[in-house]
């Protein structure tokens, strides 16, 4: 008998309660699940957080639950607004990494922690 091992991905790495809500995702993007998002100050829409952005979205505020394509128009999608997440499984925009996002989440109900 061939024995195979299975190692599940562990997105959630703590017991902190998870909270999701639908939010408007800005148009013009194709985003992977687990993308780290920032909020555009003027529109309150979310987009991939890029460290060099100057529209407010440079500050991470949410994590996208499922992949979405908004190339044609903005759309609503569920995002995580609270929880403890495995930083190795998140999708970071240019200029961000686990350390910068962890620092940005300080004081919010979002946390990054590697699995034990």
Residue pairs with C-beta under 8 A, 6 or more apart in sequence:
9 86
9 89
10 86
10 89
10 115
11 34
11 85
11 86
11 89
12 18
12 83
12 84
12 85
12 86
13 84
13 85
13 86
13 113
13 114
13 115
13 116
14 83
14 84
14 111
14 113
15 84
16 82
16 83
16 84
16 109
16 111
17 82
17 83
18 80
18 82
18 83
19 80
19 81
19 82
19 83
19 109
20 65
20 78
20 79
20 80
20 81
21 78
21 79
21 81
22 76
22 77
22 78
22 79
23 45
23 46
23 62
23 76
23 77
23 78
23 79
24 43
24 44
24 45
24 46
24 74
24 75
24 76
25 31
25 37
25 45
25 46
25 47
25 64
25 68
25 70
25 74
25 75
25 76
25 77
26 40
26 43
26 45
26 46
26 47
26 70
26 74
27 70
27 71
27 72
27 73
27 74
28 70
28 71
29 47
29 48
29 68
29 69
29 70
29 71
30 67
30 68
30 69
30 70
30 71
31 37
31 48
31 64
31 67
31 68
31 69
31 70
31 91
32 64
32 67
32 91
33 64
33 65
33 66
33 67
33 91
34 63
34 64
34 89
34 90
34 91
35 48
35 63
35 64
35 90
35 91
35 93
36 48
36 49
36 60
36 62
36 63
36 64
36 90
36 91
36 92
36 93
36 96
36 101
37 46
37 47
37 48
37 49
37 57
37 60
37 61
37 62
37 63
37 64
37 79
38 46
38 47
38 48
38 49
38 50
38 53
38 56
38 57
38 58
38 59
38 60
38 61
38 93
39 45
39 46
39 56
39 57
39 59
39 61
39 62
40 46
40 47
40 55
40 56
40 57
41 55
41 56
42 55
42 56
45 74
46 57
46 61
46 62
46 64
46 79
47 57
48 57
48 91
48 93
49 57
49 58
49 59
49 60
49 61
49 92
49 93
49 96
49 101
50 57
50 58
50 93
50 94
50 95
50 96
51 58
51 93
51 94
51 95
51 96
51 100
52 58
52 94
52 95
59 104
60 96
60 101
60 104
60 105
60 110
61 81
61 108
61 110
62 79
62 80
62 81
62 110
63 79
63 80
63 83
63 85
63 90
63 110
64 77
64 79
64 80
64 91
65 77
65 78
65 79
65 80
66 77
66 78
68 75
68 77
80 110
81 109
81 110
82 109
82 110
83 109
83 110
83 111
84 111
84 112
84 113
85 110
85 111
85 112
85 113
86 112
86 113
86 114
86 115
87 98
87 101
87 102
87 112
87 113
87 114
88 98
88 114
90 98
90 101
90 112
92 98
92 101
98 112
101 112
102 111
102 112
105 111
105 112
